[in-house]
Amino acid sequence: MFFVIETWFTHVTKPMKKLFVQLFVVKSFLICTSSAVGDGLGDLIALGAKVEMLAGGFKFTEGPAWDGKGAVYFSDIPNERIHKWARGKLTAFRENSGRANGLYFDKAGNLIACEGGARRVSLTTMDGRTSTLVDSFGGKKLNSPNDLWIAPDGGIYFTDPRYGKSDDLEQGGFHVYYLPPGGKEVRRALDDLIKPNGIIGTADGYRLYVADPGAKKTYVYRIGKNGALTGRKLAADSGSDGMTLDAKGNLYLTAGSVKVYGPDSRHIGDIKIPEGPANVTFGGVDGRTLFITARTGFYSLRMTVKGQ
């Protein structure tokens, strides 16, 4: 069998070889590991559910965001493209995305993006018009906006670290910012973290979770008047790239696997993905599909629980 494959492999074109290798790796993963999707998570993962690759061939996927209408959007950072996945079909929603990372929809249906390369937070309407929401603080350019969450009142929290080249930084540190409703002047919400990254708030607008991979911790804060953050507590003894919450208050982090923590900060278990996951969100017509961006692939997993 392997002799036949080897003989065939020497007589095909390079694109065909590449496609064969990609299919072989994905198929091997599904055969070998699909029976152990999530250790200790039997009550959360749908019976018989397996991690499913929806699309592949990307460079680095990030920022999944459900639009509430039947589509999930995600970014491919190095290719500077935002994709749309709907009804089993993948399309390009936006090109030249400024190396967009985290994405989130506002109540009006606009897509808000953290453009790390363009060093701004932008707004794109569904007909493709893009504008800048914020690109500076204190008269100095932002580092590289990474991830964001929009509160029920429309206020936007976003993280601003930097990965890679750092000789052009102007902010003097990595912080969390808050853009009040109505596009008022942006202000710093947190300035005591090492390297904040993933961020998510509760649906009631009372609590905000912020991952600090630099400290290998994730914290939760109370959201007070005018967006102020107080009462920091440890939410998970792990950092994270991206994150989401389910309706039971469980926190999903991306750090090697999709790590799930209960409301009491106890580590419940891990969802195993064939590639290192970068970000997660809930969606689907019933809200019970977990969408996962992971390096070169875009994945999903059926759950018993809804997103918050």
Backbone as CSV, one residue per row, in Angstrom:
resi,resn,N_x,N_y,N_z,CA_x,CA_y,CA_z,C_x,C_y,C_z
1,MET,0.833,-1.207,0.000,0.000,0.000,0.000,0.865,1.254,0.000
2,PHE,1.815,1.317,0.946,2.648,2.511,1.040,3.608,2.607,-0.139
3,PHE,3.991,1.432,-0.724,4.850,1.444,-1.907,4.107,2.073,-3.086
4,VAL,2.806,1.734,-3.223,1.988,2.293,-4.302,1.859,3.801,-4.150
5,ILE,1.591,4.244,-2.913,1.458,5.684,-2.652,2.759,6.407,-2.957
6,GLU,3.890,5.812,-2.530,5.184,6.449,-2.744,5.489,6.570,-4.229
7,THR,5.184,5.500,-5.000,5.423,5.522,-6.444,4.568,6.594,-7.115
8,TRP,3.269,6.680,-6.712,2.366,7.694,-7.269,2.828,9.092,-6.912
9,PHE,3.330,9.247,-5.677,3.699,10.556,-5.149,4.834,11.187,-5.950
10,THR,5.709,10.357,-6.537,6.860,10.886,-7.289,6.485,11.365,-8.680
11,HIS,5.242,11.115,-9.110,4.840,11.461,-10.468,3.698,12.479,-10.526
12,VAL,3.398,13.141,-9.408,2.331,14.138,-9.414,2.904,15.522,-9.216
13,THR,2.114,16.533,-9.528,2.556,17.918,-9.415,2.630,18.343,-7.949
14,LYS,3.372,19.419,-7.695,3.518,19.921,-6.326,2.186,20.307,-5.701
15,PRO,1.271,21.013,-6.436,-0.036,21.338,-5.826,-0.814,20.102,-5.403
16,MET,-0.767,19.030,-6.224,-1.460,17.795,-5.877,-0.848,17.150,-4.638
17,LYS,0.483,17.192,-4.533,1.149,16.637,-3.350,0.710,17.378,-2.089
18,LYS,0.659,18.713,-2.190,0.277,19.524,-1.037,-1.141,19.209,-0.594
19,LEU,-2.056,19.091,-1.567,-3.443,18.778,-1.247,-3.553,17.407,-0.598
20,PHE,-2.817,16.428,-1.118,-2.847,15.072,-0.557,-2.393,15.071,0.896
21,VAL,-1.301,15.776,1.183,-0.774,15.823,2.552,-1.796,16.457,3.492
22,GLN,-2.431,17.572,3.058,-3.412,18.242,3.913,-4.586,17.327,4.229
23,LEU,-5.091,16.624,3.205,-6.222,15.725,3.406,-5.837,14.553,4.290
24,PHE,-4.621,14.038,4.124,-4.161,12.897,4.916,-4.051,13.269,6.389
25,VAL,-3.516,14.468,6.673,-3.361,14.908,8.063,-4.707,15.084,8.738
26,VAL,-5.655,15.760,8.047,-6.981,15.968,8.625,-7.682,14.641,8.860
27,LYS,-7.625,13.741,7.858,-8.284,12.446,7.974,-7.692,11.646,9.129
28,SER,-6.368,11.684,9.259,-5.711,10.943,10.332,-6.135,11.458,11.691
29,PHE,-6.273,12.787,11.814,-6.694,13.345,13.099,-8.096,12.884,13.465
30,LEU,-8.996,12.933,12.477,-10.380,12.549,12.756,-10.481,11.082,13.162
31,ILE,-9.673,10.211,12.543,-9.703,8.793,12.869,-9.128,8.534,14.247
32,CYS,-8.034,9.217,14.562,-7.283,8.902,15.779,-7.833,9.549,17.033
33,THR,-8.403,10.751,16.928,-8.710,11.488,18.151,-10.156,11.913,18.308
34,SER,-10.998,11.656,17.341,-12.372,12.152,17.432,-13.130,11.532,18.590
35,SER,-12.679,10.392,19.102,-13.365,9.736,20.215,-13.068,10.391,21.547
36,ALA,-12.096,11.332,21.556,-11.721,11.988,22.810,-11.753,13.492,22.626
37,VAL,-12.915,14.009,22.250,-13.047,15.435,21.966,-12.794,16.280,23.196
38,GLY,-13.474,15.950,24.295,-13.346,16.784,25.481,-13.365,15.958,26.751
39,ASP,-12.254,15.926,27.456,-12.182,15.183,28.709,-12.934,15.917,29.806
40,GLY,-13.856,15.239,30.468,-14.571,15.826,31.590,-15.684,16.780,31.207
41,LEU,-16.075,16.800,29.937,-17.058,17.774,29.466,-18.308,17.107,28.904
42,GLY,-18.615,15.904,29.386,-19.747,15.149,28.860,-21.074,15.865,28.939
43,ASP,-21.278,16.709,29.933,-22.549,17.418,30.083,-22.671,18.617,29.143
44,LEU,-21.553,19.047,28.551,-21.560,20.239,27.710,-21.511,19.922,26.218
45,ILE,-20.861,18.839,25.855,-20.714,18.463,24.449,-21.848,17.529,24.046
46,ALA,-22.466,17.786,22.905,-23.585,16.973,22.430,-23.156,15.525,22.254
47,LEU,-24.059,14.616,22.532,-23.779,13.188,22.453,-23.301,12.813,21.048
48,GLY,-22.127,12.187,20.993,-21.573,11.749,19.722,-20.945,12.837,18.879
49,ALA,-20.910,14.068,19.384,-20.365,15.179,18.596,-18.858,15.066,18.451
50,LYS,-18.364,15.483,17.307,-16.930,15.499,17.021,-16.532,16.869,16.496
51,VAL,-15.291,17.235,16.727,-14.765,18.473,16.166,-14.743,18.317,14.646
52,GLU,-15.344,19.261,13.949,-15.455,19.189,12.496,-14.729,20.361,11.851
53,MET,-13.868,20.049,10.874,-13.222,21.122,10.123,-14.200,21.620,9.059
54,LEU,-14.524,22.906,9.124,-15.436,23.504,8.151,-14.698,24.049,6.933
55,ALA,-13.489,24.557,7.164,-12.687,25.115,6.072,-11.229,25.126,6.505
56,GLY,-10.324,25.071,5.529,-8.897,25.061,5.837,-8.099,25.810,4.788
57,GLY,-6.774,25.743,4.929,-5.892,26.392,3.974,-5.595,27.842,4.268
58,PHE,-5.896,28.304,5.482,-5.624,29.693,5.865,-4.209,29.802,6.451
59,LYS,-3.794,31.015,6.758,-2.479,31.215,7.375,-2.575,31.313,8.895
60,PHE,-3.534,32.074,9.405,-3.745,32.168,10.861,-5.134,32.755,11.092
61,THR,-6.068,31.883,11.497,-7.448,32.331,11.690,-7.665,32.873,13.102
62,GLU,-8.573,33.822,13.211,-8.850,34.483,14.495,-10.258,35.084,14.471
63,GLY,-10.663,35.591,15.649,-11.804,36.476,15.787,-13.159,36.011,15.333
64,PRO,-13.604,34.768,15.592,-14.937,34.375,15.117,-16.034,35.206,15.773
65,ALA,-17.019,35.606,14.971,-18.136,36.419,15.476,-19.421,36.001,14.776
66,TRP,-20.439,35.648,15.551,-21.737,35.241,15.011,-22.592,36.483,14.797
67,ASP,-23.226,36.583,13.617,-23.995,37.793,13.313,-25.444,37.724,13.771
68,GLY,-25.865,36.569,14.334,-27.229,36.427,14.804,-28.242,36.188,13.696
69,LYS,-27.774,36.066,12.455,-28.680,35.915,11.324,-28.399,34.652,10.510
70,GLY,-27.391,33.899,10.905,-27.085,32.678,10.163,-25.678,32.577,9.637
71,ALA,-24.818,33.524,9.994,-23.445,33.503,9.482,-22.453,33.791,10.591
72,VAL,-21.280,33.193,10.463,-20.180,33.488,11.367,-19.044,34.064,10.535
73,TYR,-18.428,35.104,11.037,-17.322,35.773,10.360,-16.037,35.489,11.133
74,PHE,-14.921,35.408,10.423,-13.633,35.242,11.095,-12.533,35.836,10.228
75,SER,-11.415,36.126,10.850,-10.321,36.787,10.143,-9.172,35.817,9.862
76,ASP,-8.495,36.056,8.764,-7.240,35.385,8.435,-6.194,36.488,8.441
77,ILE,-5.489,36.605,9.550,-4.669,37.792,9.803,-3.598,38.032,8.739
78,PRO,-2.678,37.078,8.478,-1.608,37.365,7.508,-2.114,37.649,6.102
79,ASN,-3.230,37.033,5.723,-3.789,37.268,4.389,-4.650,38.534,4.321
80,GLU,-4.792,39.225,5.458,-5.565,40.470,5.535,-6.951,40.312,4.903
81,ARG,-7.664,39.305,5.412,-8.976,39.011,4.853,-9.945,38.621,5.967
82,ILE,-11.189,39.062,5.859,-12.254,38.624,6.759,-13.204,37.751,5.952
83,HIS,-13.447,36.534,6.464,-14.289,35.572,5.770,-15.674,35.494,6.404
84,LYS,-16.619,35.030,5.603,-17.983,34.782,6.063,-18.332,33.328,5.770
85,TRP,-18.844,32.626,6.812,-19.273,31.241,6.649,-20.780,31.186,6.888
86,ALA,-21.525,30.790,5.869,-22.987,30.725,5.993,-23.530,29.590,5.145
87,ARG,-24.375,28.767,5.757,-25.025,27.655,5.058,-24.031,26.782,4.300
88,GLY,-22.915,26.500,4.954,-21.919,25.610,4.380,-21.051,26.211,3.299
89,LYS,-21.150,27.528,3.098,-20.390,28.184,2.044,-19.481,29.263,2.616
90,LEU,-18.248,29.283,2.121,-17.266,30.271,2.553,-17.107,31.346,1.493
91,THR,-17.189,32.616,1.907,-16.962,33.734,0.996,-16.073,34.766,1.684
92,ALA,-15.439,35.606,0.895,-14.619,36.692,1.440,-15.517,37.907,1.656
93,PHE,-15.582,38.379,2.892,-16.405,39.550,3.194,-15.626,40.835,2.974
94,ARG,-14.341,40.836,3.381,-13.548,42.058,3.261,-12.090,41.725,2.988
95,GLU,-11.518,42.382,1.985,-10.100,42.278,1.670,-9.373,43.471,2.295
96,ASN,-8.031,43.390,2.340,-7.225,44.493,2.880,-7.769,44.931,4.235
97,SER,-7.861,43.973,5.147,-8.521,44.203,6.433,-7.648,44.850,7.494
98,GLY,-6.440,45.274,7.130,-5.565,45.874,8.142,-5.071,44.851,9.147
99,ARG,-4.933,43.594,8.698,-4.562,42.470,9.566,-5.530,42.381,10.756
100,ALA,-6.809,42.436,10.429,-7.853,42.372,11.459,-7.708,41.100,12.278
101,ASN,-7.981,41.219,13.572,-7.876,40.105,14.515,-9.256,39.857,15.111
102,GLY,-9.528,40.372,16.313,-10.815,40.183,16.953,-11.939,40.914,16.240
103,LEU,-13.127,40.253,16.196,-14.309,40.821,15.544,-15.498,40.757,16.497
104,TYR,-16.441,41.676,16.315,-17.665,41.667,17.131,-18.724,42.499,16.413
105,PHE,-19.980,42.055,16.493,-21.069,42.802,15.868,-21.743,43.726,16.879
106,ASP,-22.022,44.961,16.449,-22.785,45.856,17.309,-24.282,45.635,17.066
107,LYS,-25.124,46.325,17.817,-26.571,46.111,17.724,-27.151,46.506,16.378
108,ALA,-26.464,47.380,15.665,-26.940,47.823,14.356,-26.519,46.866,13.244
109,GLY,-25.760,45.823,13.593,-25.322,44.859,12.594,-24.029,45.210,11.899
110,ASN,-23.326,46.218,12.395,-22.020,46.569,11.843,-20.950,45.668,12.440
111,LEU,-19.926,45.355,11.659,-18.829,44.526,12.137,-17.706,45.417,12.660
112,ILE,-17.420,45.296,13.947,-16.339,46.062,14.576,-15.100,45.168,14.618
113,ALA,-13.967,45.697,14.176,-12.748,44.893,14.065,-11.562,45.571,14.724
114,CYS,-10.736,44.758,15.371,-9.449,45.217,15.879,-8.419,44.983,14.777
115,GLU,-7.993,46.037,14.129,-7.027,45.932,13.034,-5.613,46.130,13.588
116,GLY,-4.947,45.005,13.878,-3.618,45.089,14.475,-2.601,45.742,13.574
117,GLY,-2.676,45.481,12.260,-1.719,46.064,11.345,-1.961,47.543,11.115
118,ALA,-3.223,47.921,10.990,-3.576,49.326,10.784,-3.595,50.112,12.086
119,ARG,-3.477,49.406,13.219,-3.405,50.023,14.555,-4.650,50.853,14.856
120,ARG,-5.795,50.253,14.593,-7.046,50.955,14.836,-8.176,49.962,15.127
121,VAL,-9.281,50.496,15.649,-10.538,49.756,15.762,-11.460,50.361,14.714
122,SER,-12.011,49.502,13.858,-12.795,50.002,12.729,-14.230,49.498,12.769
123,LEU,-15.077,50.124,11.971,-16.471,49.725,11.792,-16.719,49.504,10.302
124,THR,-17.258,48.317,9.959,-17.597,48.027,8.571,-19.081,47.703,8.477
125,THR,-19.789,48.417,7.629,-21.208,48.150,7.406,-21.346,46.926,6.504
126,MET,-22.540,46.352,6.443,-22.739,45.164,5.633,-22.653,45.427,4.133
127,ASP,-22.690,46.695,3.731,-22.494,47.000,2.315,-21.040,47.364,2.016
128,GLY,-20.147,47.123,3.012,-18.717,47.226,2.748,-18.055,48.550,3.039
129,ARG,-18.748,49.499,3.625,-18.133,50.798,3.944,-17.431,50.718,5.297
130,THR,-16.145,51.103,5.322,-15.332,50.990,6.537,-14.879,52.365,7.011
131,SER,-14.944,52.559,8.336,-14.493,53.815,8.933,-13.746,53.521,10.233
132,THR,-12.989,54.489,10.703,-12.200,54.347,11.924,-12.998,54.789,13.129
133,LEU,-13.019,53.946,14.185,-13.629,54.338,15.452,-12.602,54.971,16.368
134,VAL,-11.427,54.338,16.470,-10.357,54.890,17.309,-9.017,54.348,16.820
135,ASP,-8.013,55.210,16.764,-6.678,54.773,16.353,-5.569,55.381,17.203
136,SER,-5.950,56.102,18.257,-4.921,56.728,19.089,-5.456,56.950,20.499
137,PHE,-4.523,57.209,21.399,-4.867,57.585,22.772,-3.821,58.579,23.242
138,GLY,-4.281,59.699,23.792,-3.351,60.713,24.264,-2.490,61.296,23.161
139,GLY,-3.027,61.302,21.940,-2.273,61.861,20.827,-1.227,60.916,20.259
140,LYS,-1.186,59.673,20.735,-0.205,58.689,20.260,-0.929,57.476,19.688
141,LYS,-0.317,56.881,18.677,-0.920,55.747,17.997,-1.058,54.545,18.928
142,LEU,-2.118,53.789,18.735,-2.296,52.545,19.476,-1.223,51.544,19.068
143,ASN,-1.008,50.513,19.903,-0.010,49.487,19.598,-0.501,48.590,18.461
144,SER,-1.396,47.673,18.774,-2.003,46.751,17.805,-3.286,46.203,18.416
145,PRO,-4.409,46.892,18.276,-5.661,46.384,18.851,-5.874,44.918,18.498
146,ASN,-6.230,44.120,19.518,-6.224,42.667,19.373,-7.598,42.027,19.473
147,ASP,-8.325,42.298,20.543,-9.633,41.675,20.755,-10.557,42.686,21.417
148,LEU,-11.881,42.453,21.286,-12.832,43.430,21.811,-14.121,42.774,22.254
149,TRP,-14.872,43.516,23.058,-16.223,43.139,23.467,-17.050,44.399,23.542
150,ILE,-18.325,44.299,23.100,-19.230,45.443,23.141,-20.262,45.224,24.234
151,ALA,-20.340,46.131,25.182,-21.281,46.051,26.299,-22.706,46.310,25.805
152,PRO,-23.708,45.905,26.594,-25.104,46.118,26.193,-25.438,47.572,25.875
153,ASP,-24.765,48.511,26.532,-25.060,49.930,26.277,-24.297,50.482,25.074
154,GLY,-23.485,49.639,24.420,-22.748,50.078,23.241,-21.311,50.471,23.495
155,GLY,-20.890,50.525,24.751,-19.502,50.821,25.054,-18.598,49.683,24.587
156,ILE,-17.398,50.025,24.108,-16.483,49.025,23.552,-15.216,48.933,24.398
157,TYR,-14.923,47.720,24.857,-13.653,47.431,25.524,-12.743,46.720,24.523
158,PHE,-11.466,47.103,24.464,-10.546,46.384,23.586,-9.140,46.342,24.187
159,THR,-8.430,45.273,23.854,-7.055,45.095,24.330,-6.091,45.596,23.264
160,ASP,-4.907,46.011,23.705,-3.952,46.633,22.777,-2.519,46.202,23.087
161,PRO,-2.200,44.915,22.887,-0.824,44.457,23.079,-0.024,44.664,21.783
162,ARG,1.067,43.985,21.657,1.824,43.941,20.403,2.623,42.649,20.401
163,TYR,2.558,41.936,19.284,3.354,40.732,19.069,4.241,40.971,17.862
164,GLY,5.477,40.535,17.944,6.406,40.760,16.838,7.132,42.088,16.973
165,LYS,7.357,42.752,15.853,8.111,44.005,15.812,7.573,45.022,16.812
166,SER,8.462,45.634,17.593,8.008,46.557,18.647,8.822,47.848,18.724
167,ASP,9.502,48.202,17.633,10.341,49.404,17.688,9.580,50.682,17.372
168,ASP,8.274,50.570,17.086,7.499,51.764,16.763,6.376,52.020,17.757
169,LEU,6.450,51.409,18.946,5.398,51.568,19.945,5.420,52.974,20.534
170,GLU,4.216,53.510,20.773,4.114,54.870,21.305,3.408,54.931,22.654
171,GLN,2.696,53.883,23.039,1.882,53.937,24.249,2.655,53.650,25.534
172,GLY,3.803,53.051,25.434,4.603,52.812,26.634,4.116,51.658,27.487
173,GLY,3.295,50.800,26.935,2.786,49.642,27.667,1.616,49.020,26.941
174,PHE,1.167,47.881,27.460,0.044,47.157,26.872,-1.155,47.282,27.801
175,HIS,-2.248,47.834,27.293,-3.359,48.197,28.159,-4.714,47.752,27.591
176,VAL,-5.751,47.960,28.404,-7.134,47.741,27.977,-7.798,49.108,27.901
177,TYR,-8.540,49.359,26.810,-9.162,50.654,26.585,-10.682,50.534,26.547
178,TYR,-11.323,51.656,26.780,-12.789,51.717,26.767,-13.239,52.900,25.934
179,LEU,-14.066,52.609,24.921,-14.658,53.645,24.087,-16.117,53.770,24.486
180,PRO,-16.495,54.843,25.174,-17.870,55.001,25.657,-18.891,55.027,24.514
181,PRO,-20.148,54.747,24.804,-21.205,54.805,23.782,-21.248,56.186,23.129
182,GLY,-21.552,56.205,21.863,-21.652,57.477,21.161,-20.341,57.987,20.611
183,GLY,-19.282,57.175,20.703,-18.001,57.574,20.130,-17.301,58.683,20.873
184,LYS,-17.516,58.761,22.184,-16.824,59.776,22.973,-15.341,59.436,23.084
185,GLU,-14.581,60.279,23.758,-13.132,60.100,23.829,-12.766,58.788,24.529
186,VAL,-11.875,58.020,23.897,-11.428,56.749,24.451,-10.603,56.986,25.720
187,ARG,-10.668,56.040,26.647,-9.846,56.140,27.851,-9.313,54.770,28.244
188,ARG,-8.281,54.759,29.054,-7.717,53.505,29.533,-8.590,52.948,30.644
189,ALA,-8.933,51.667,30.505,-9.738,51.004,31.525,-8.865,50.223,32.483
190,LEU,-7.744,49.669,31.981,-6.794,48.910,32.809,-5.387,49.219,32.323
191,ASP,-4.483,49.466,33.279,-3.097,49.738,32.904,-2.105,48.974,33.775
192,ASP,-2.583,47.895,34.430,-1.718,47.151,35.332,-1.530,45.684,34.928
193,LEU,-1.804,45.373,33.658,-1.616,44.012,33.166,-0.314,43.921,32.373
194,ILE,0.207,42.709,32.241,1.462,42.528,31.527,1.250,42.561,30.018
195,LYS,0.332,41.729,29.513,0.056,41.696,28.084,-1.362,41.198,27.839
196,PRO,-2.366,42.051,28.037,-3.762,41.635,27.863,-4.050,41.219,26.430
197,ASN,-4.934,40.236,26.282,-5.242,39.722,24.954,-6.746,39.488,24.812
198,GLY,-7.226,38.255,25.091,-8.642,37.948,24.951,-9.515,38.709,25.930
199,ILE,-10.754,39.007,25.503,-11.651,39.776,26.365,-13.100,39.412,26.033
200,ILE,-13.935,39.299,27.067,-15.357,38.996,26.878,-16.121,39.460,28.108
201,GLY,-17.343,39.939,27.912,-18.170,40.362,29.037,-19.433,39.536,29.115
202,THR,-20.127,39.622,30.238,-21.369,38.887,30.417,-22.524,39.625,29.735
203,ALA,-23.542,38.869,29.354,-24.670,39.435,28.608,-25.408,40.514,29.393
204,ASP,-25.370,40.434,30.732,-26.047,41.449,31.541,-25.218,42.717,31.714
205,GLY,-23.989,42.687,31.220,-23.138,43.871,31.290,-22.531,44.145,32.651
206,TYR,-22.558,43.157,33.546,-22.070,43.375,34.910,-20.607,42.980,35.119
207,ARG,-20.114,42.049,34.288,-18.756,41.555,34.512,-17.971,41.492,33.205
208,LEU,-16.666,41.703,33.324,-15.760,41.654,32.178,-14.594,40.732,32.492
209,TYR,-14.332,39.794,31.580,-13.192,38.885,31.696,-12.073,39.363,30.781
210,VAL,-10.850,39.381,31.305,-9.693,39.798,30.518,-8.576,38.790,30.723
211,ALA,-8.066,38.242,29.636,-6.939,37.307,29.716,-5.636,38.082,29.673
212,ASP,-4.694,37.652,30.507,-3.356,38.233,30.511,-2.350,37.100,30.306
213,PRO,-2.101,36.708,29.043,-1.142,35.631,28.788,0.243,35.942,29.328
214,GLY,0.568,37.234,29.445,1.864,37.606,29.999,2.031,37.152,31.430
215,ALA,0.923,37.074,32.169,0.943,36.606,33.560,0.408,35.185,33.687
216,LYS,-0.051,34.608,32.554,-0.659,33.276,32.533,-1.874,33.222,33.465
217,LYS,-2.667,34.299,33.423,-3.870,34.401,34.248,-5.011,35.000,33.434
218,THR,-6.229,34.739,33.883,-7.411,35.417,33.353,-8.187,35.972,34.529
219,TYR,-8.574,37.239,34.448,-9.224,37.922,35.562,-10.657,38.310,35.190
220,VAL,-11.467,38.523,36.213,-12.820,39.016,36.008,-13.003,40.276,36.847
221,TYR,-13.685,41.281,36.290,-13.889,42.576,36.926,-15.378,42.901,36.987
222,ARG,-15.746,43.743,37.930,-17.089,44.319,37.950,-17.100,45.548,37.054
223,ILE,-18.139,45.662,36.242,-18.292,46.841,35.394,-19.191,47.836,36.115
224,GLY,-18.643,48.998,36.372,-19.382,50.002,37.123,-19.826,51.175,36.268
225,LYS,-20.107,52.264,36.931,-20.583,53.477,36.278,-19.550,53.992,35.286
226,ASN,-20.034,54.413,34.122,-19.181,54.952,33.063,-18.105,53.963,32.603
227,GLY,-18.407,52.662,32.735,-17.491,51.638,32.234,-16.312,51.322,33.117
228,ALA,-16.274,51.874,34.335,-15.137,51.634,35.228,-15.061,50.163,35.628
229,LEU,-13.841,49.632,35.751,-13.610,48.236,36.116,-13.002,48.161,37.516
230,THR,-13.638,47.389,38.392,-13.177,47.275,39.775,-13.289,45.827,40.250
231,GLY,-12.769,45.573,41.459,-12.939,44.289,42.128,-12.332,43.113,41.397
232,ARG,-11.109,43.259,40.938,-10.480,42.174,40.176,-10.391,40.881,40.966
233,LYS,-10.783,39.770,40.311,-10.652,38.433,40.887,-10.073,37.484,39.845
234,LEU,-9.428,36.437,40.312,-8.881,35.436,39.403,-10.021,34.579,38.866
235,ALA,-10.159,34.513,37.545,-11.192,33.694,36.915,-10.647,32.356,36.450
236,ALA,-9.366,32.323,36.098,-8.745,31.085,35.637,-7.239,31.194,35.795
237,ASP,-6.639,30.113,36.205,-5.188,30.071,36.371,-4.541,29.724,35.035
238,SER,-4.882,30.511,34.022,-4.382,30.312,32.666,-4.569,31.595,31.885
239,GLY,-3.655,31.856,30.990,-3.854,32.951,30.058,-4.709,32.461,28.907
240,SER,-4.915,33.293,27.913,-5.724,32.879,26.772,-5.513,33.844,25.615
241,ASP,-5.750,33.325,24.408,-5.737,34.172,23.229,-7.121,34.800,23.089
242,GLY,-8.119,33.988,22.747,-9.494,34.467,22.704,-10.345,33.717,23.705
243,MET,-11.613,34.126,23.866,-12.462,33.461,24.861,-13.931,33.723,24.583
244,THR,-14.780,32.892,25.220,-16.213,33.102,25.163,-16.846,32.529,26.424
245,LEU,-18.155,32.757,26.589,-18.915,32.285,27.740,-20.146,31.534,27.266
246,ASP,-20.573,30.540,28.052,-21.839,29.891,27.732,-22.924,30.347,28.701
247,ALA,-24.153,29.877,28.474,-25.300,30.333,29.253,-25.240,29.896,30.709
248,LYS,-24.394,28.925,31.014,-24.244,28.464,32.400,-23.139,29.213,33.142
249,GLY,-22.503,30.140,32.457,-21.436,30.907,33.079,-20.077,30.272,32.973
250,ASN,-19.945,29.207,32.168,-18.640,28.591,31.959,-17.805,29.443,31.012
251,LEU,-16.524,29.506,31.284,-15.594,30.320,30.514,-14.729,29.421,29.640
252,TYR,-14.659,29.740,28.340,-13.891,28.944,27.378,-12.646,29.736,26.972
253,LEU,-11.474,29.201,27.260,-10.211,29.848,26.940,-9.487,29.075,25.837
254,THR,-8.616,29.759,25.109,-7.811,29.092,24.089,-6.347,29.186,24.486
255,ALA,-5.819,28.067,24.938,-4.423,27.997,25.365,-3.948,26.561,25.184
256,GLY,-3.543,26.220,23.967,-3.132,24.863,23.657,-4.293,23.972,23.280
257,SER,-5.383,24.097,24.023,-6.663,23.446,23.738,-7.732,24.477,24.081
258,VAL,-9.003,24.106,23.925,-10.062,24.975,24.438,-10.309,24.539,25.874
259,LYS,-9.822,25.341,26.807,-9.935,25.025,28.231,-11.237,25.612,28.779
260,VAL,-11.983,24.801,29.517,-13.267,25.247,30.054,-13.180,25.354,31.567
261,TYR,-13.571,26.528,32.066,-13.565,26.798,33.507,-14.985,27.122,33.960
262,GLY,-15.353,26.623,35.127,-16.667,26.891,35.676,-16.746,28.274,36.292
263,PRO,-17.951,28.716,36.681,-18.119,30.030,37.318,-17.333,30.154,38.621
264,ASP,-16.980,28.993,39.224,-16.196,28.996,40.451,-14.693,28.958,40.178
265,SER,-14.291,29.188,38.925,-12.888,29.209,38.489,-12.244,27.827,38.461
266,ARG,-13.035,26.773,38.614,-12.494,25.406,38.574,-12.344,24.955,37.135
267,HIS,-11.199,24.349,36.832,-10.955,23.825,35.490,-11.774,22.556,35.295
268,ILE,-12.730,22.605,34.359,-13.623,21.478,34.131,-13.013,20.458,33.176
269,GLY,-12.407,20.926,32.092,-11.834,20.019,31.109,-11.354,20.746,29.878
270,ASP,-10.891,19.964,28.893,-10.312,20.524,27.680,-10.967,19.938,26.440
271,ILE,-11.225,20.789,25.457,-11.689,20.344,24.149,-10.474,20.298,23.238
272,LYS,-10.205,19.130,22.684,-9.015,18.930,21.877,-9.283,19.303,20.424
273,ILE,-8.414,20.140,19.869,-8.523,20.620,18.496,-7.271,20.169,17.748
274,PRO,-7.359,19.835,16.451,-6.179,19.363,15.731,-5.068,20.392,15.585
275,GLU,-5.393,21.659,15.722,-4.394,22.721,15.696,-4.589,23.580,16.930
276,GLY,-3.581,24.349,17.291,-3.703,25.212,18.451,-4.801,26.235,18.251
277,PRO,-5.851,26.240,19.081,-6.951,27.189,18.903,-6.544,28.608,19.249
278,ALA,-7.111,29.556,18.526,-6.820,30.970,18.772,-8.005,31.704,19.372
279,ASN,-9.236,31.318,18.978,-10.402,32.031,19.482,-11.652,31.167,19.311
280,VAL,-12.701,31.510,20.045,-13.944,30.727,20.040,-15.148,31.647,20.192
281,THR,-16.290,31.173,19.680,-17.553,31.861,19.905,-18.698,30.867,19.709
282,PHE,-19.832,31.157,20.313,-21.029,30.344,20.105,-21.872,30.952,18.995
283,GLY,-22.610,30.081,18.298,-23.509,30.540,17.253,-24.364,29.387,16.771
284,GLY,-24.828,29.470,15.529,-25.728,28.461,14.996,-27.170,28.872,15.223
285,VAL,-28.086,28.247,14.507,-29.488,28.646,14.580,-30.077,28.486,15.975
286,ASP,-29.545,27.535,16.755,-30.032,27.342,18.121,-29.036,27.809,19.170
287,GLY,-27.936,28.430,18.726,-26.938,28.948,19.660,-26.081,27.895,20.305
288,ARG,-26.155,26.640,19.823,-25.446,25.540,20.469,-24.282,24.984,19.640
289,THR,-23.727,25.799,18.778,-22.536,25.392,18.035,-21.362,26.245,18.491
290,LEU,-20.275,25.581,18.848,-19.053,26.281,19.224,-18.172,26.369,17.987
291,PHE,-17.888,27.588,17.548,-17.009,27.803,16.403,-15.605,28.127,16.913
292,ILE,-14.606,27.517,16.282,-13.231,27.634,16.756,-12.315,27.998,15.601
293,THR,-11.544,29.065,15.764,-10.493,29.379,14.802,-9.190,28.813,15.354
294,ALA,-8.440,28.103,14.493,-7.227,27.427,14.963,-6.193,27.378,13.840
295,ARG,-5.298,28.340,13.860,-4.201,28.403,12.914,-4.693,28.346,11.459
296,THR,-4.521,27.235,10.764,-4.878,27.170,9.346,-6.305,26.707,9.108
297,GLY,-7.044,26.363,10.176,-8.375,25.815,10.011,-9.464,26.555,10.760
298,PHE,-10.696,26.279,10.347,-11.903,26.819,10.977,-12.779,25.624,11.334
299,TYR,-13.135,25.486,12.617,-13.761,24.273,13.129,-15.070,24.579,13.856
300,SER,-15.841,23.499,14.096,-17.059,23.638,14.886,-17.263,22.394,15.731
301,LEU,-18.066,22.528,16.780,-18.410,21.416,17.666,-19.799,21.656,18.211
302,ARG,-20.667,20.653,18.098,-22.027,20.767,18.639,-22.007,20.617,20.147
303,MET,-22.763,21.493,20.826,-22.795,21.517,22.277,-24.228,21.294,22.776
304,THR,-24.359,20.982,24.052,-25.691,20.896,24.662,-26.101,22.235,25.250
305,VAL,-25.140,23.107,25.468,-25.375,24.395,26.104,-25.297,25.506,25.065
306,LYS,-26.062,26.576,25.269,-26.022,27.724,24.393,-24.935,28.706,24.830
307,GLY,-24.560,29.562,23.915,-23.724,30.692,24.299,-24.570,31.650,25.102
308,GLN,-23.940,32.513,25.832,-24.708,33.428,26.686,-25.505,34.436,25.855
